[in-house]
Amino acid sequence: MQSFYNTSGRLTRPLITLHTLRDQQVPYFHEILYALKTLLSGSFLTRHVNIAVDRFEHCNFTIGEALGAFALMLLYAGDLDMLSGVGSVLQGEALVTFEGLAQQHKIPYQLAGQRLQAQRRQR
């Protein structure tokens, strides 16, 4: 409250944001402003990544985009070594979208598995 509800951009935990580029309610420009804050604070790309989606409407994401962002957040947090069973929940275009995000952000995954499971080595 002392900062008048302004964010600092200093992140202590990973923040992965999804934002539609053509959002009529919350302009994408807000995402750019926040990215600048994280850049100035040293959190950009080390703790903050934005995934831009070229689509209209507010929070209009596919399951492949949502799962990709969630997996990336787990990876950045150190809580993911492998996401298995992706093929048990995603098919068709959703799978293609997820695989594109996984390749772009180097998310380790495998299609095989009876159910979706985030695997983590014991530390």
N, C-alpha and C positions, 0 to 999 in steps of 0.2 A: 504494500500500500504506500510505502514511502517513495516508491519509484513511479507513482501515479499509474500503476498497472502496465508500465512499459517493460517489454522484454529486453534483456541485455544481449542475448545471443551467446552467452557463455553457458555451454551445455556440459553437464556432468554425466549424462547418459545419452545413448544414441537417439537421434530423432530422424525418422524417415518420413517425409511428407509426400503425399499424393495430391496433386492439384490439377483440375481441368483448366486448360488454357482459355476456354471460352465460357467460363463460369459467369453467369449474369448476376449472381448474388455477392460473391466475394471475388473481386478482380485478381487475376494472376499477379498483378503488380505487387500485391501484398507479399507474395512469395519471394519476389526479387528483393524487396526491402529487408525481409528477414534473412535471406541468404547473405546480404551485405553485412548485417549485424554479426552473423556467424563467421564470416570471412574476417572481419575486423577483430573478433575475439579469439580467433584461432581454432574455432570449432568446425568451420566449413570443410566438408569432405572427411574430416577425422571423426566427427560425431553427427554431422548433419548432411543428409543427401535428399534432394528433391527429385521426385519422379513426376515429370510433366506429361499430362495426357491430353492429346489434341482432340477435345470433344466439348460439346455444349453441356450445360446443366451443372449444378452443384453436387459434388461427390458422386458423379456418374462413372463408377469404376466397374470393371469386370472382375470376376472371381480370380482370373489369372493375374491381373494387376494387383489386387488386394493380397493374394498369397505371395506374390513376388516381393511386395513391400514388407510384409510381415517377416518373410524369410531373411530379407536383407537386414532388418532391424535385429533379428536374433544373431545373425552373423556379426554385425558390428558390436553387439553386446558380448560376444564371445560365448554365446550359448548354442551355437550351431556348428557342427562339424560336417553333417550331411543331412539333407532332407530327403527321406526315402518315401516311396509310395505315392509319388506325385501322379503317376498314371492311374491310381485308384480313385482320384477325385477330379482330375481335369481331363477333358477330351477336346478334340477339335480346335477351334480358334482360341479357347481359353488356354489350352496347353501350348499352342504356338506363342501366345502372348507371354506366358510365364517363362518359357524357354528363352525368349528374346531378352527378357529382363535378367534371367539367371546368367546368360552369357555376357551381357553388358556389364553386370556388377559382380561377376565371378562367384555366384552362389552355387555351392556344391549340392548336387541333387542327383537322384536316380529315379527312374520311372517305376522300377520294380518295388513290390511290397503290397501286402493286402490292405494296408491302411496308411494314411499319411502319418509320418513320424519324424520328429526332429531328433536326430541322434547327436549325442555329445559324449566325448571321451571323458572318463573320470579324471579329475585333476587332483 
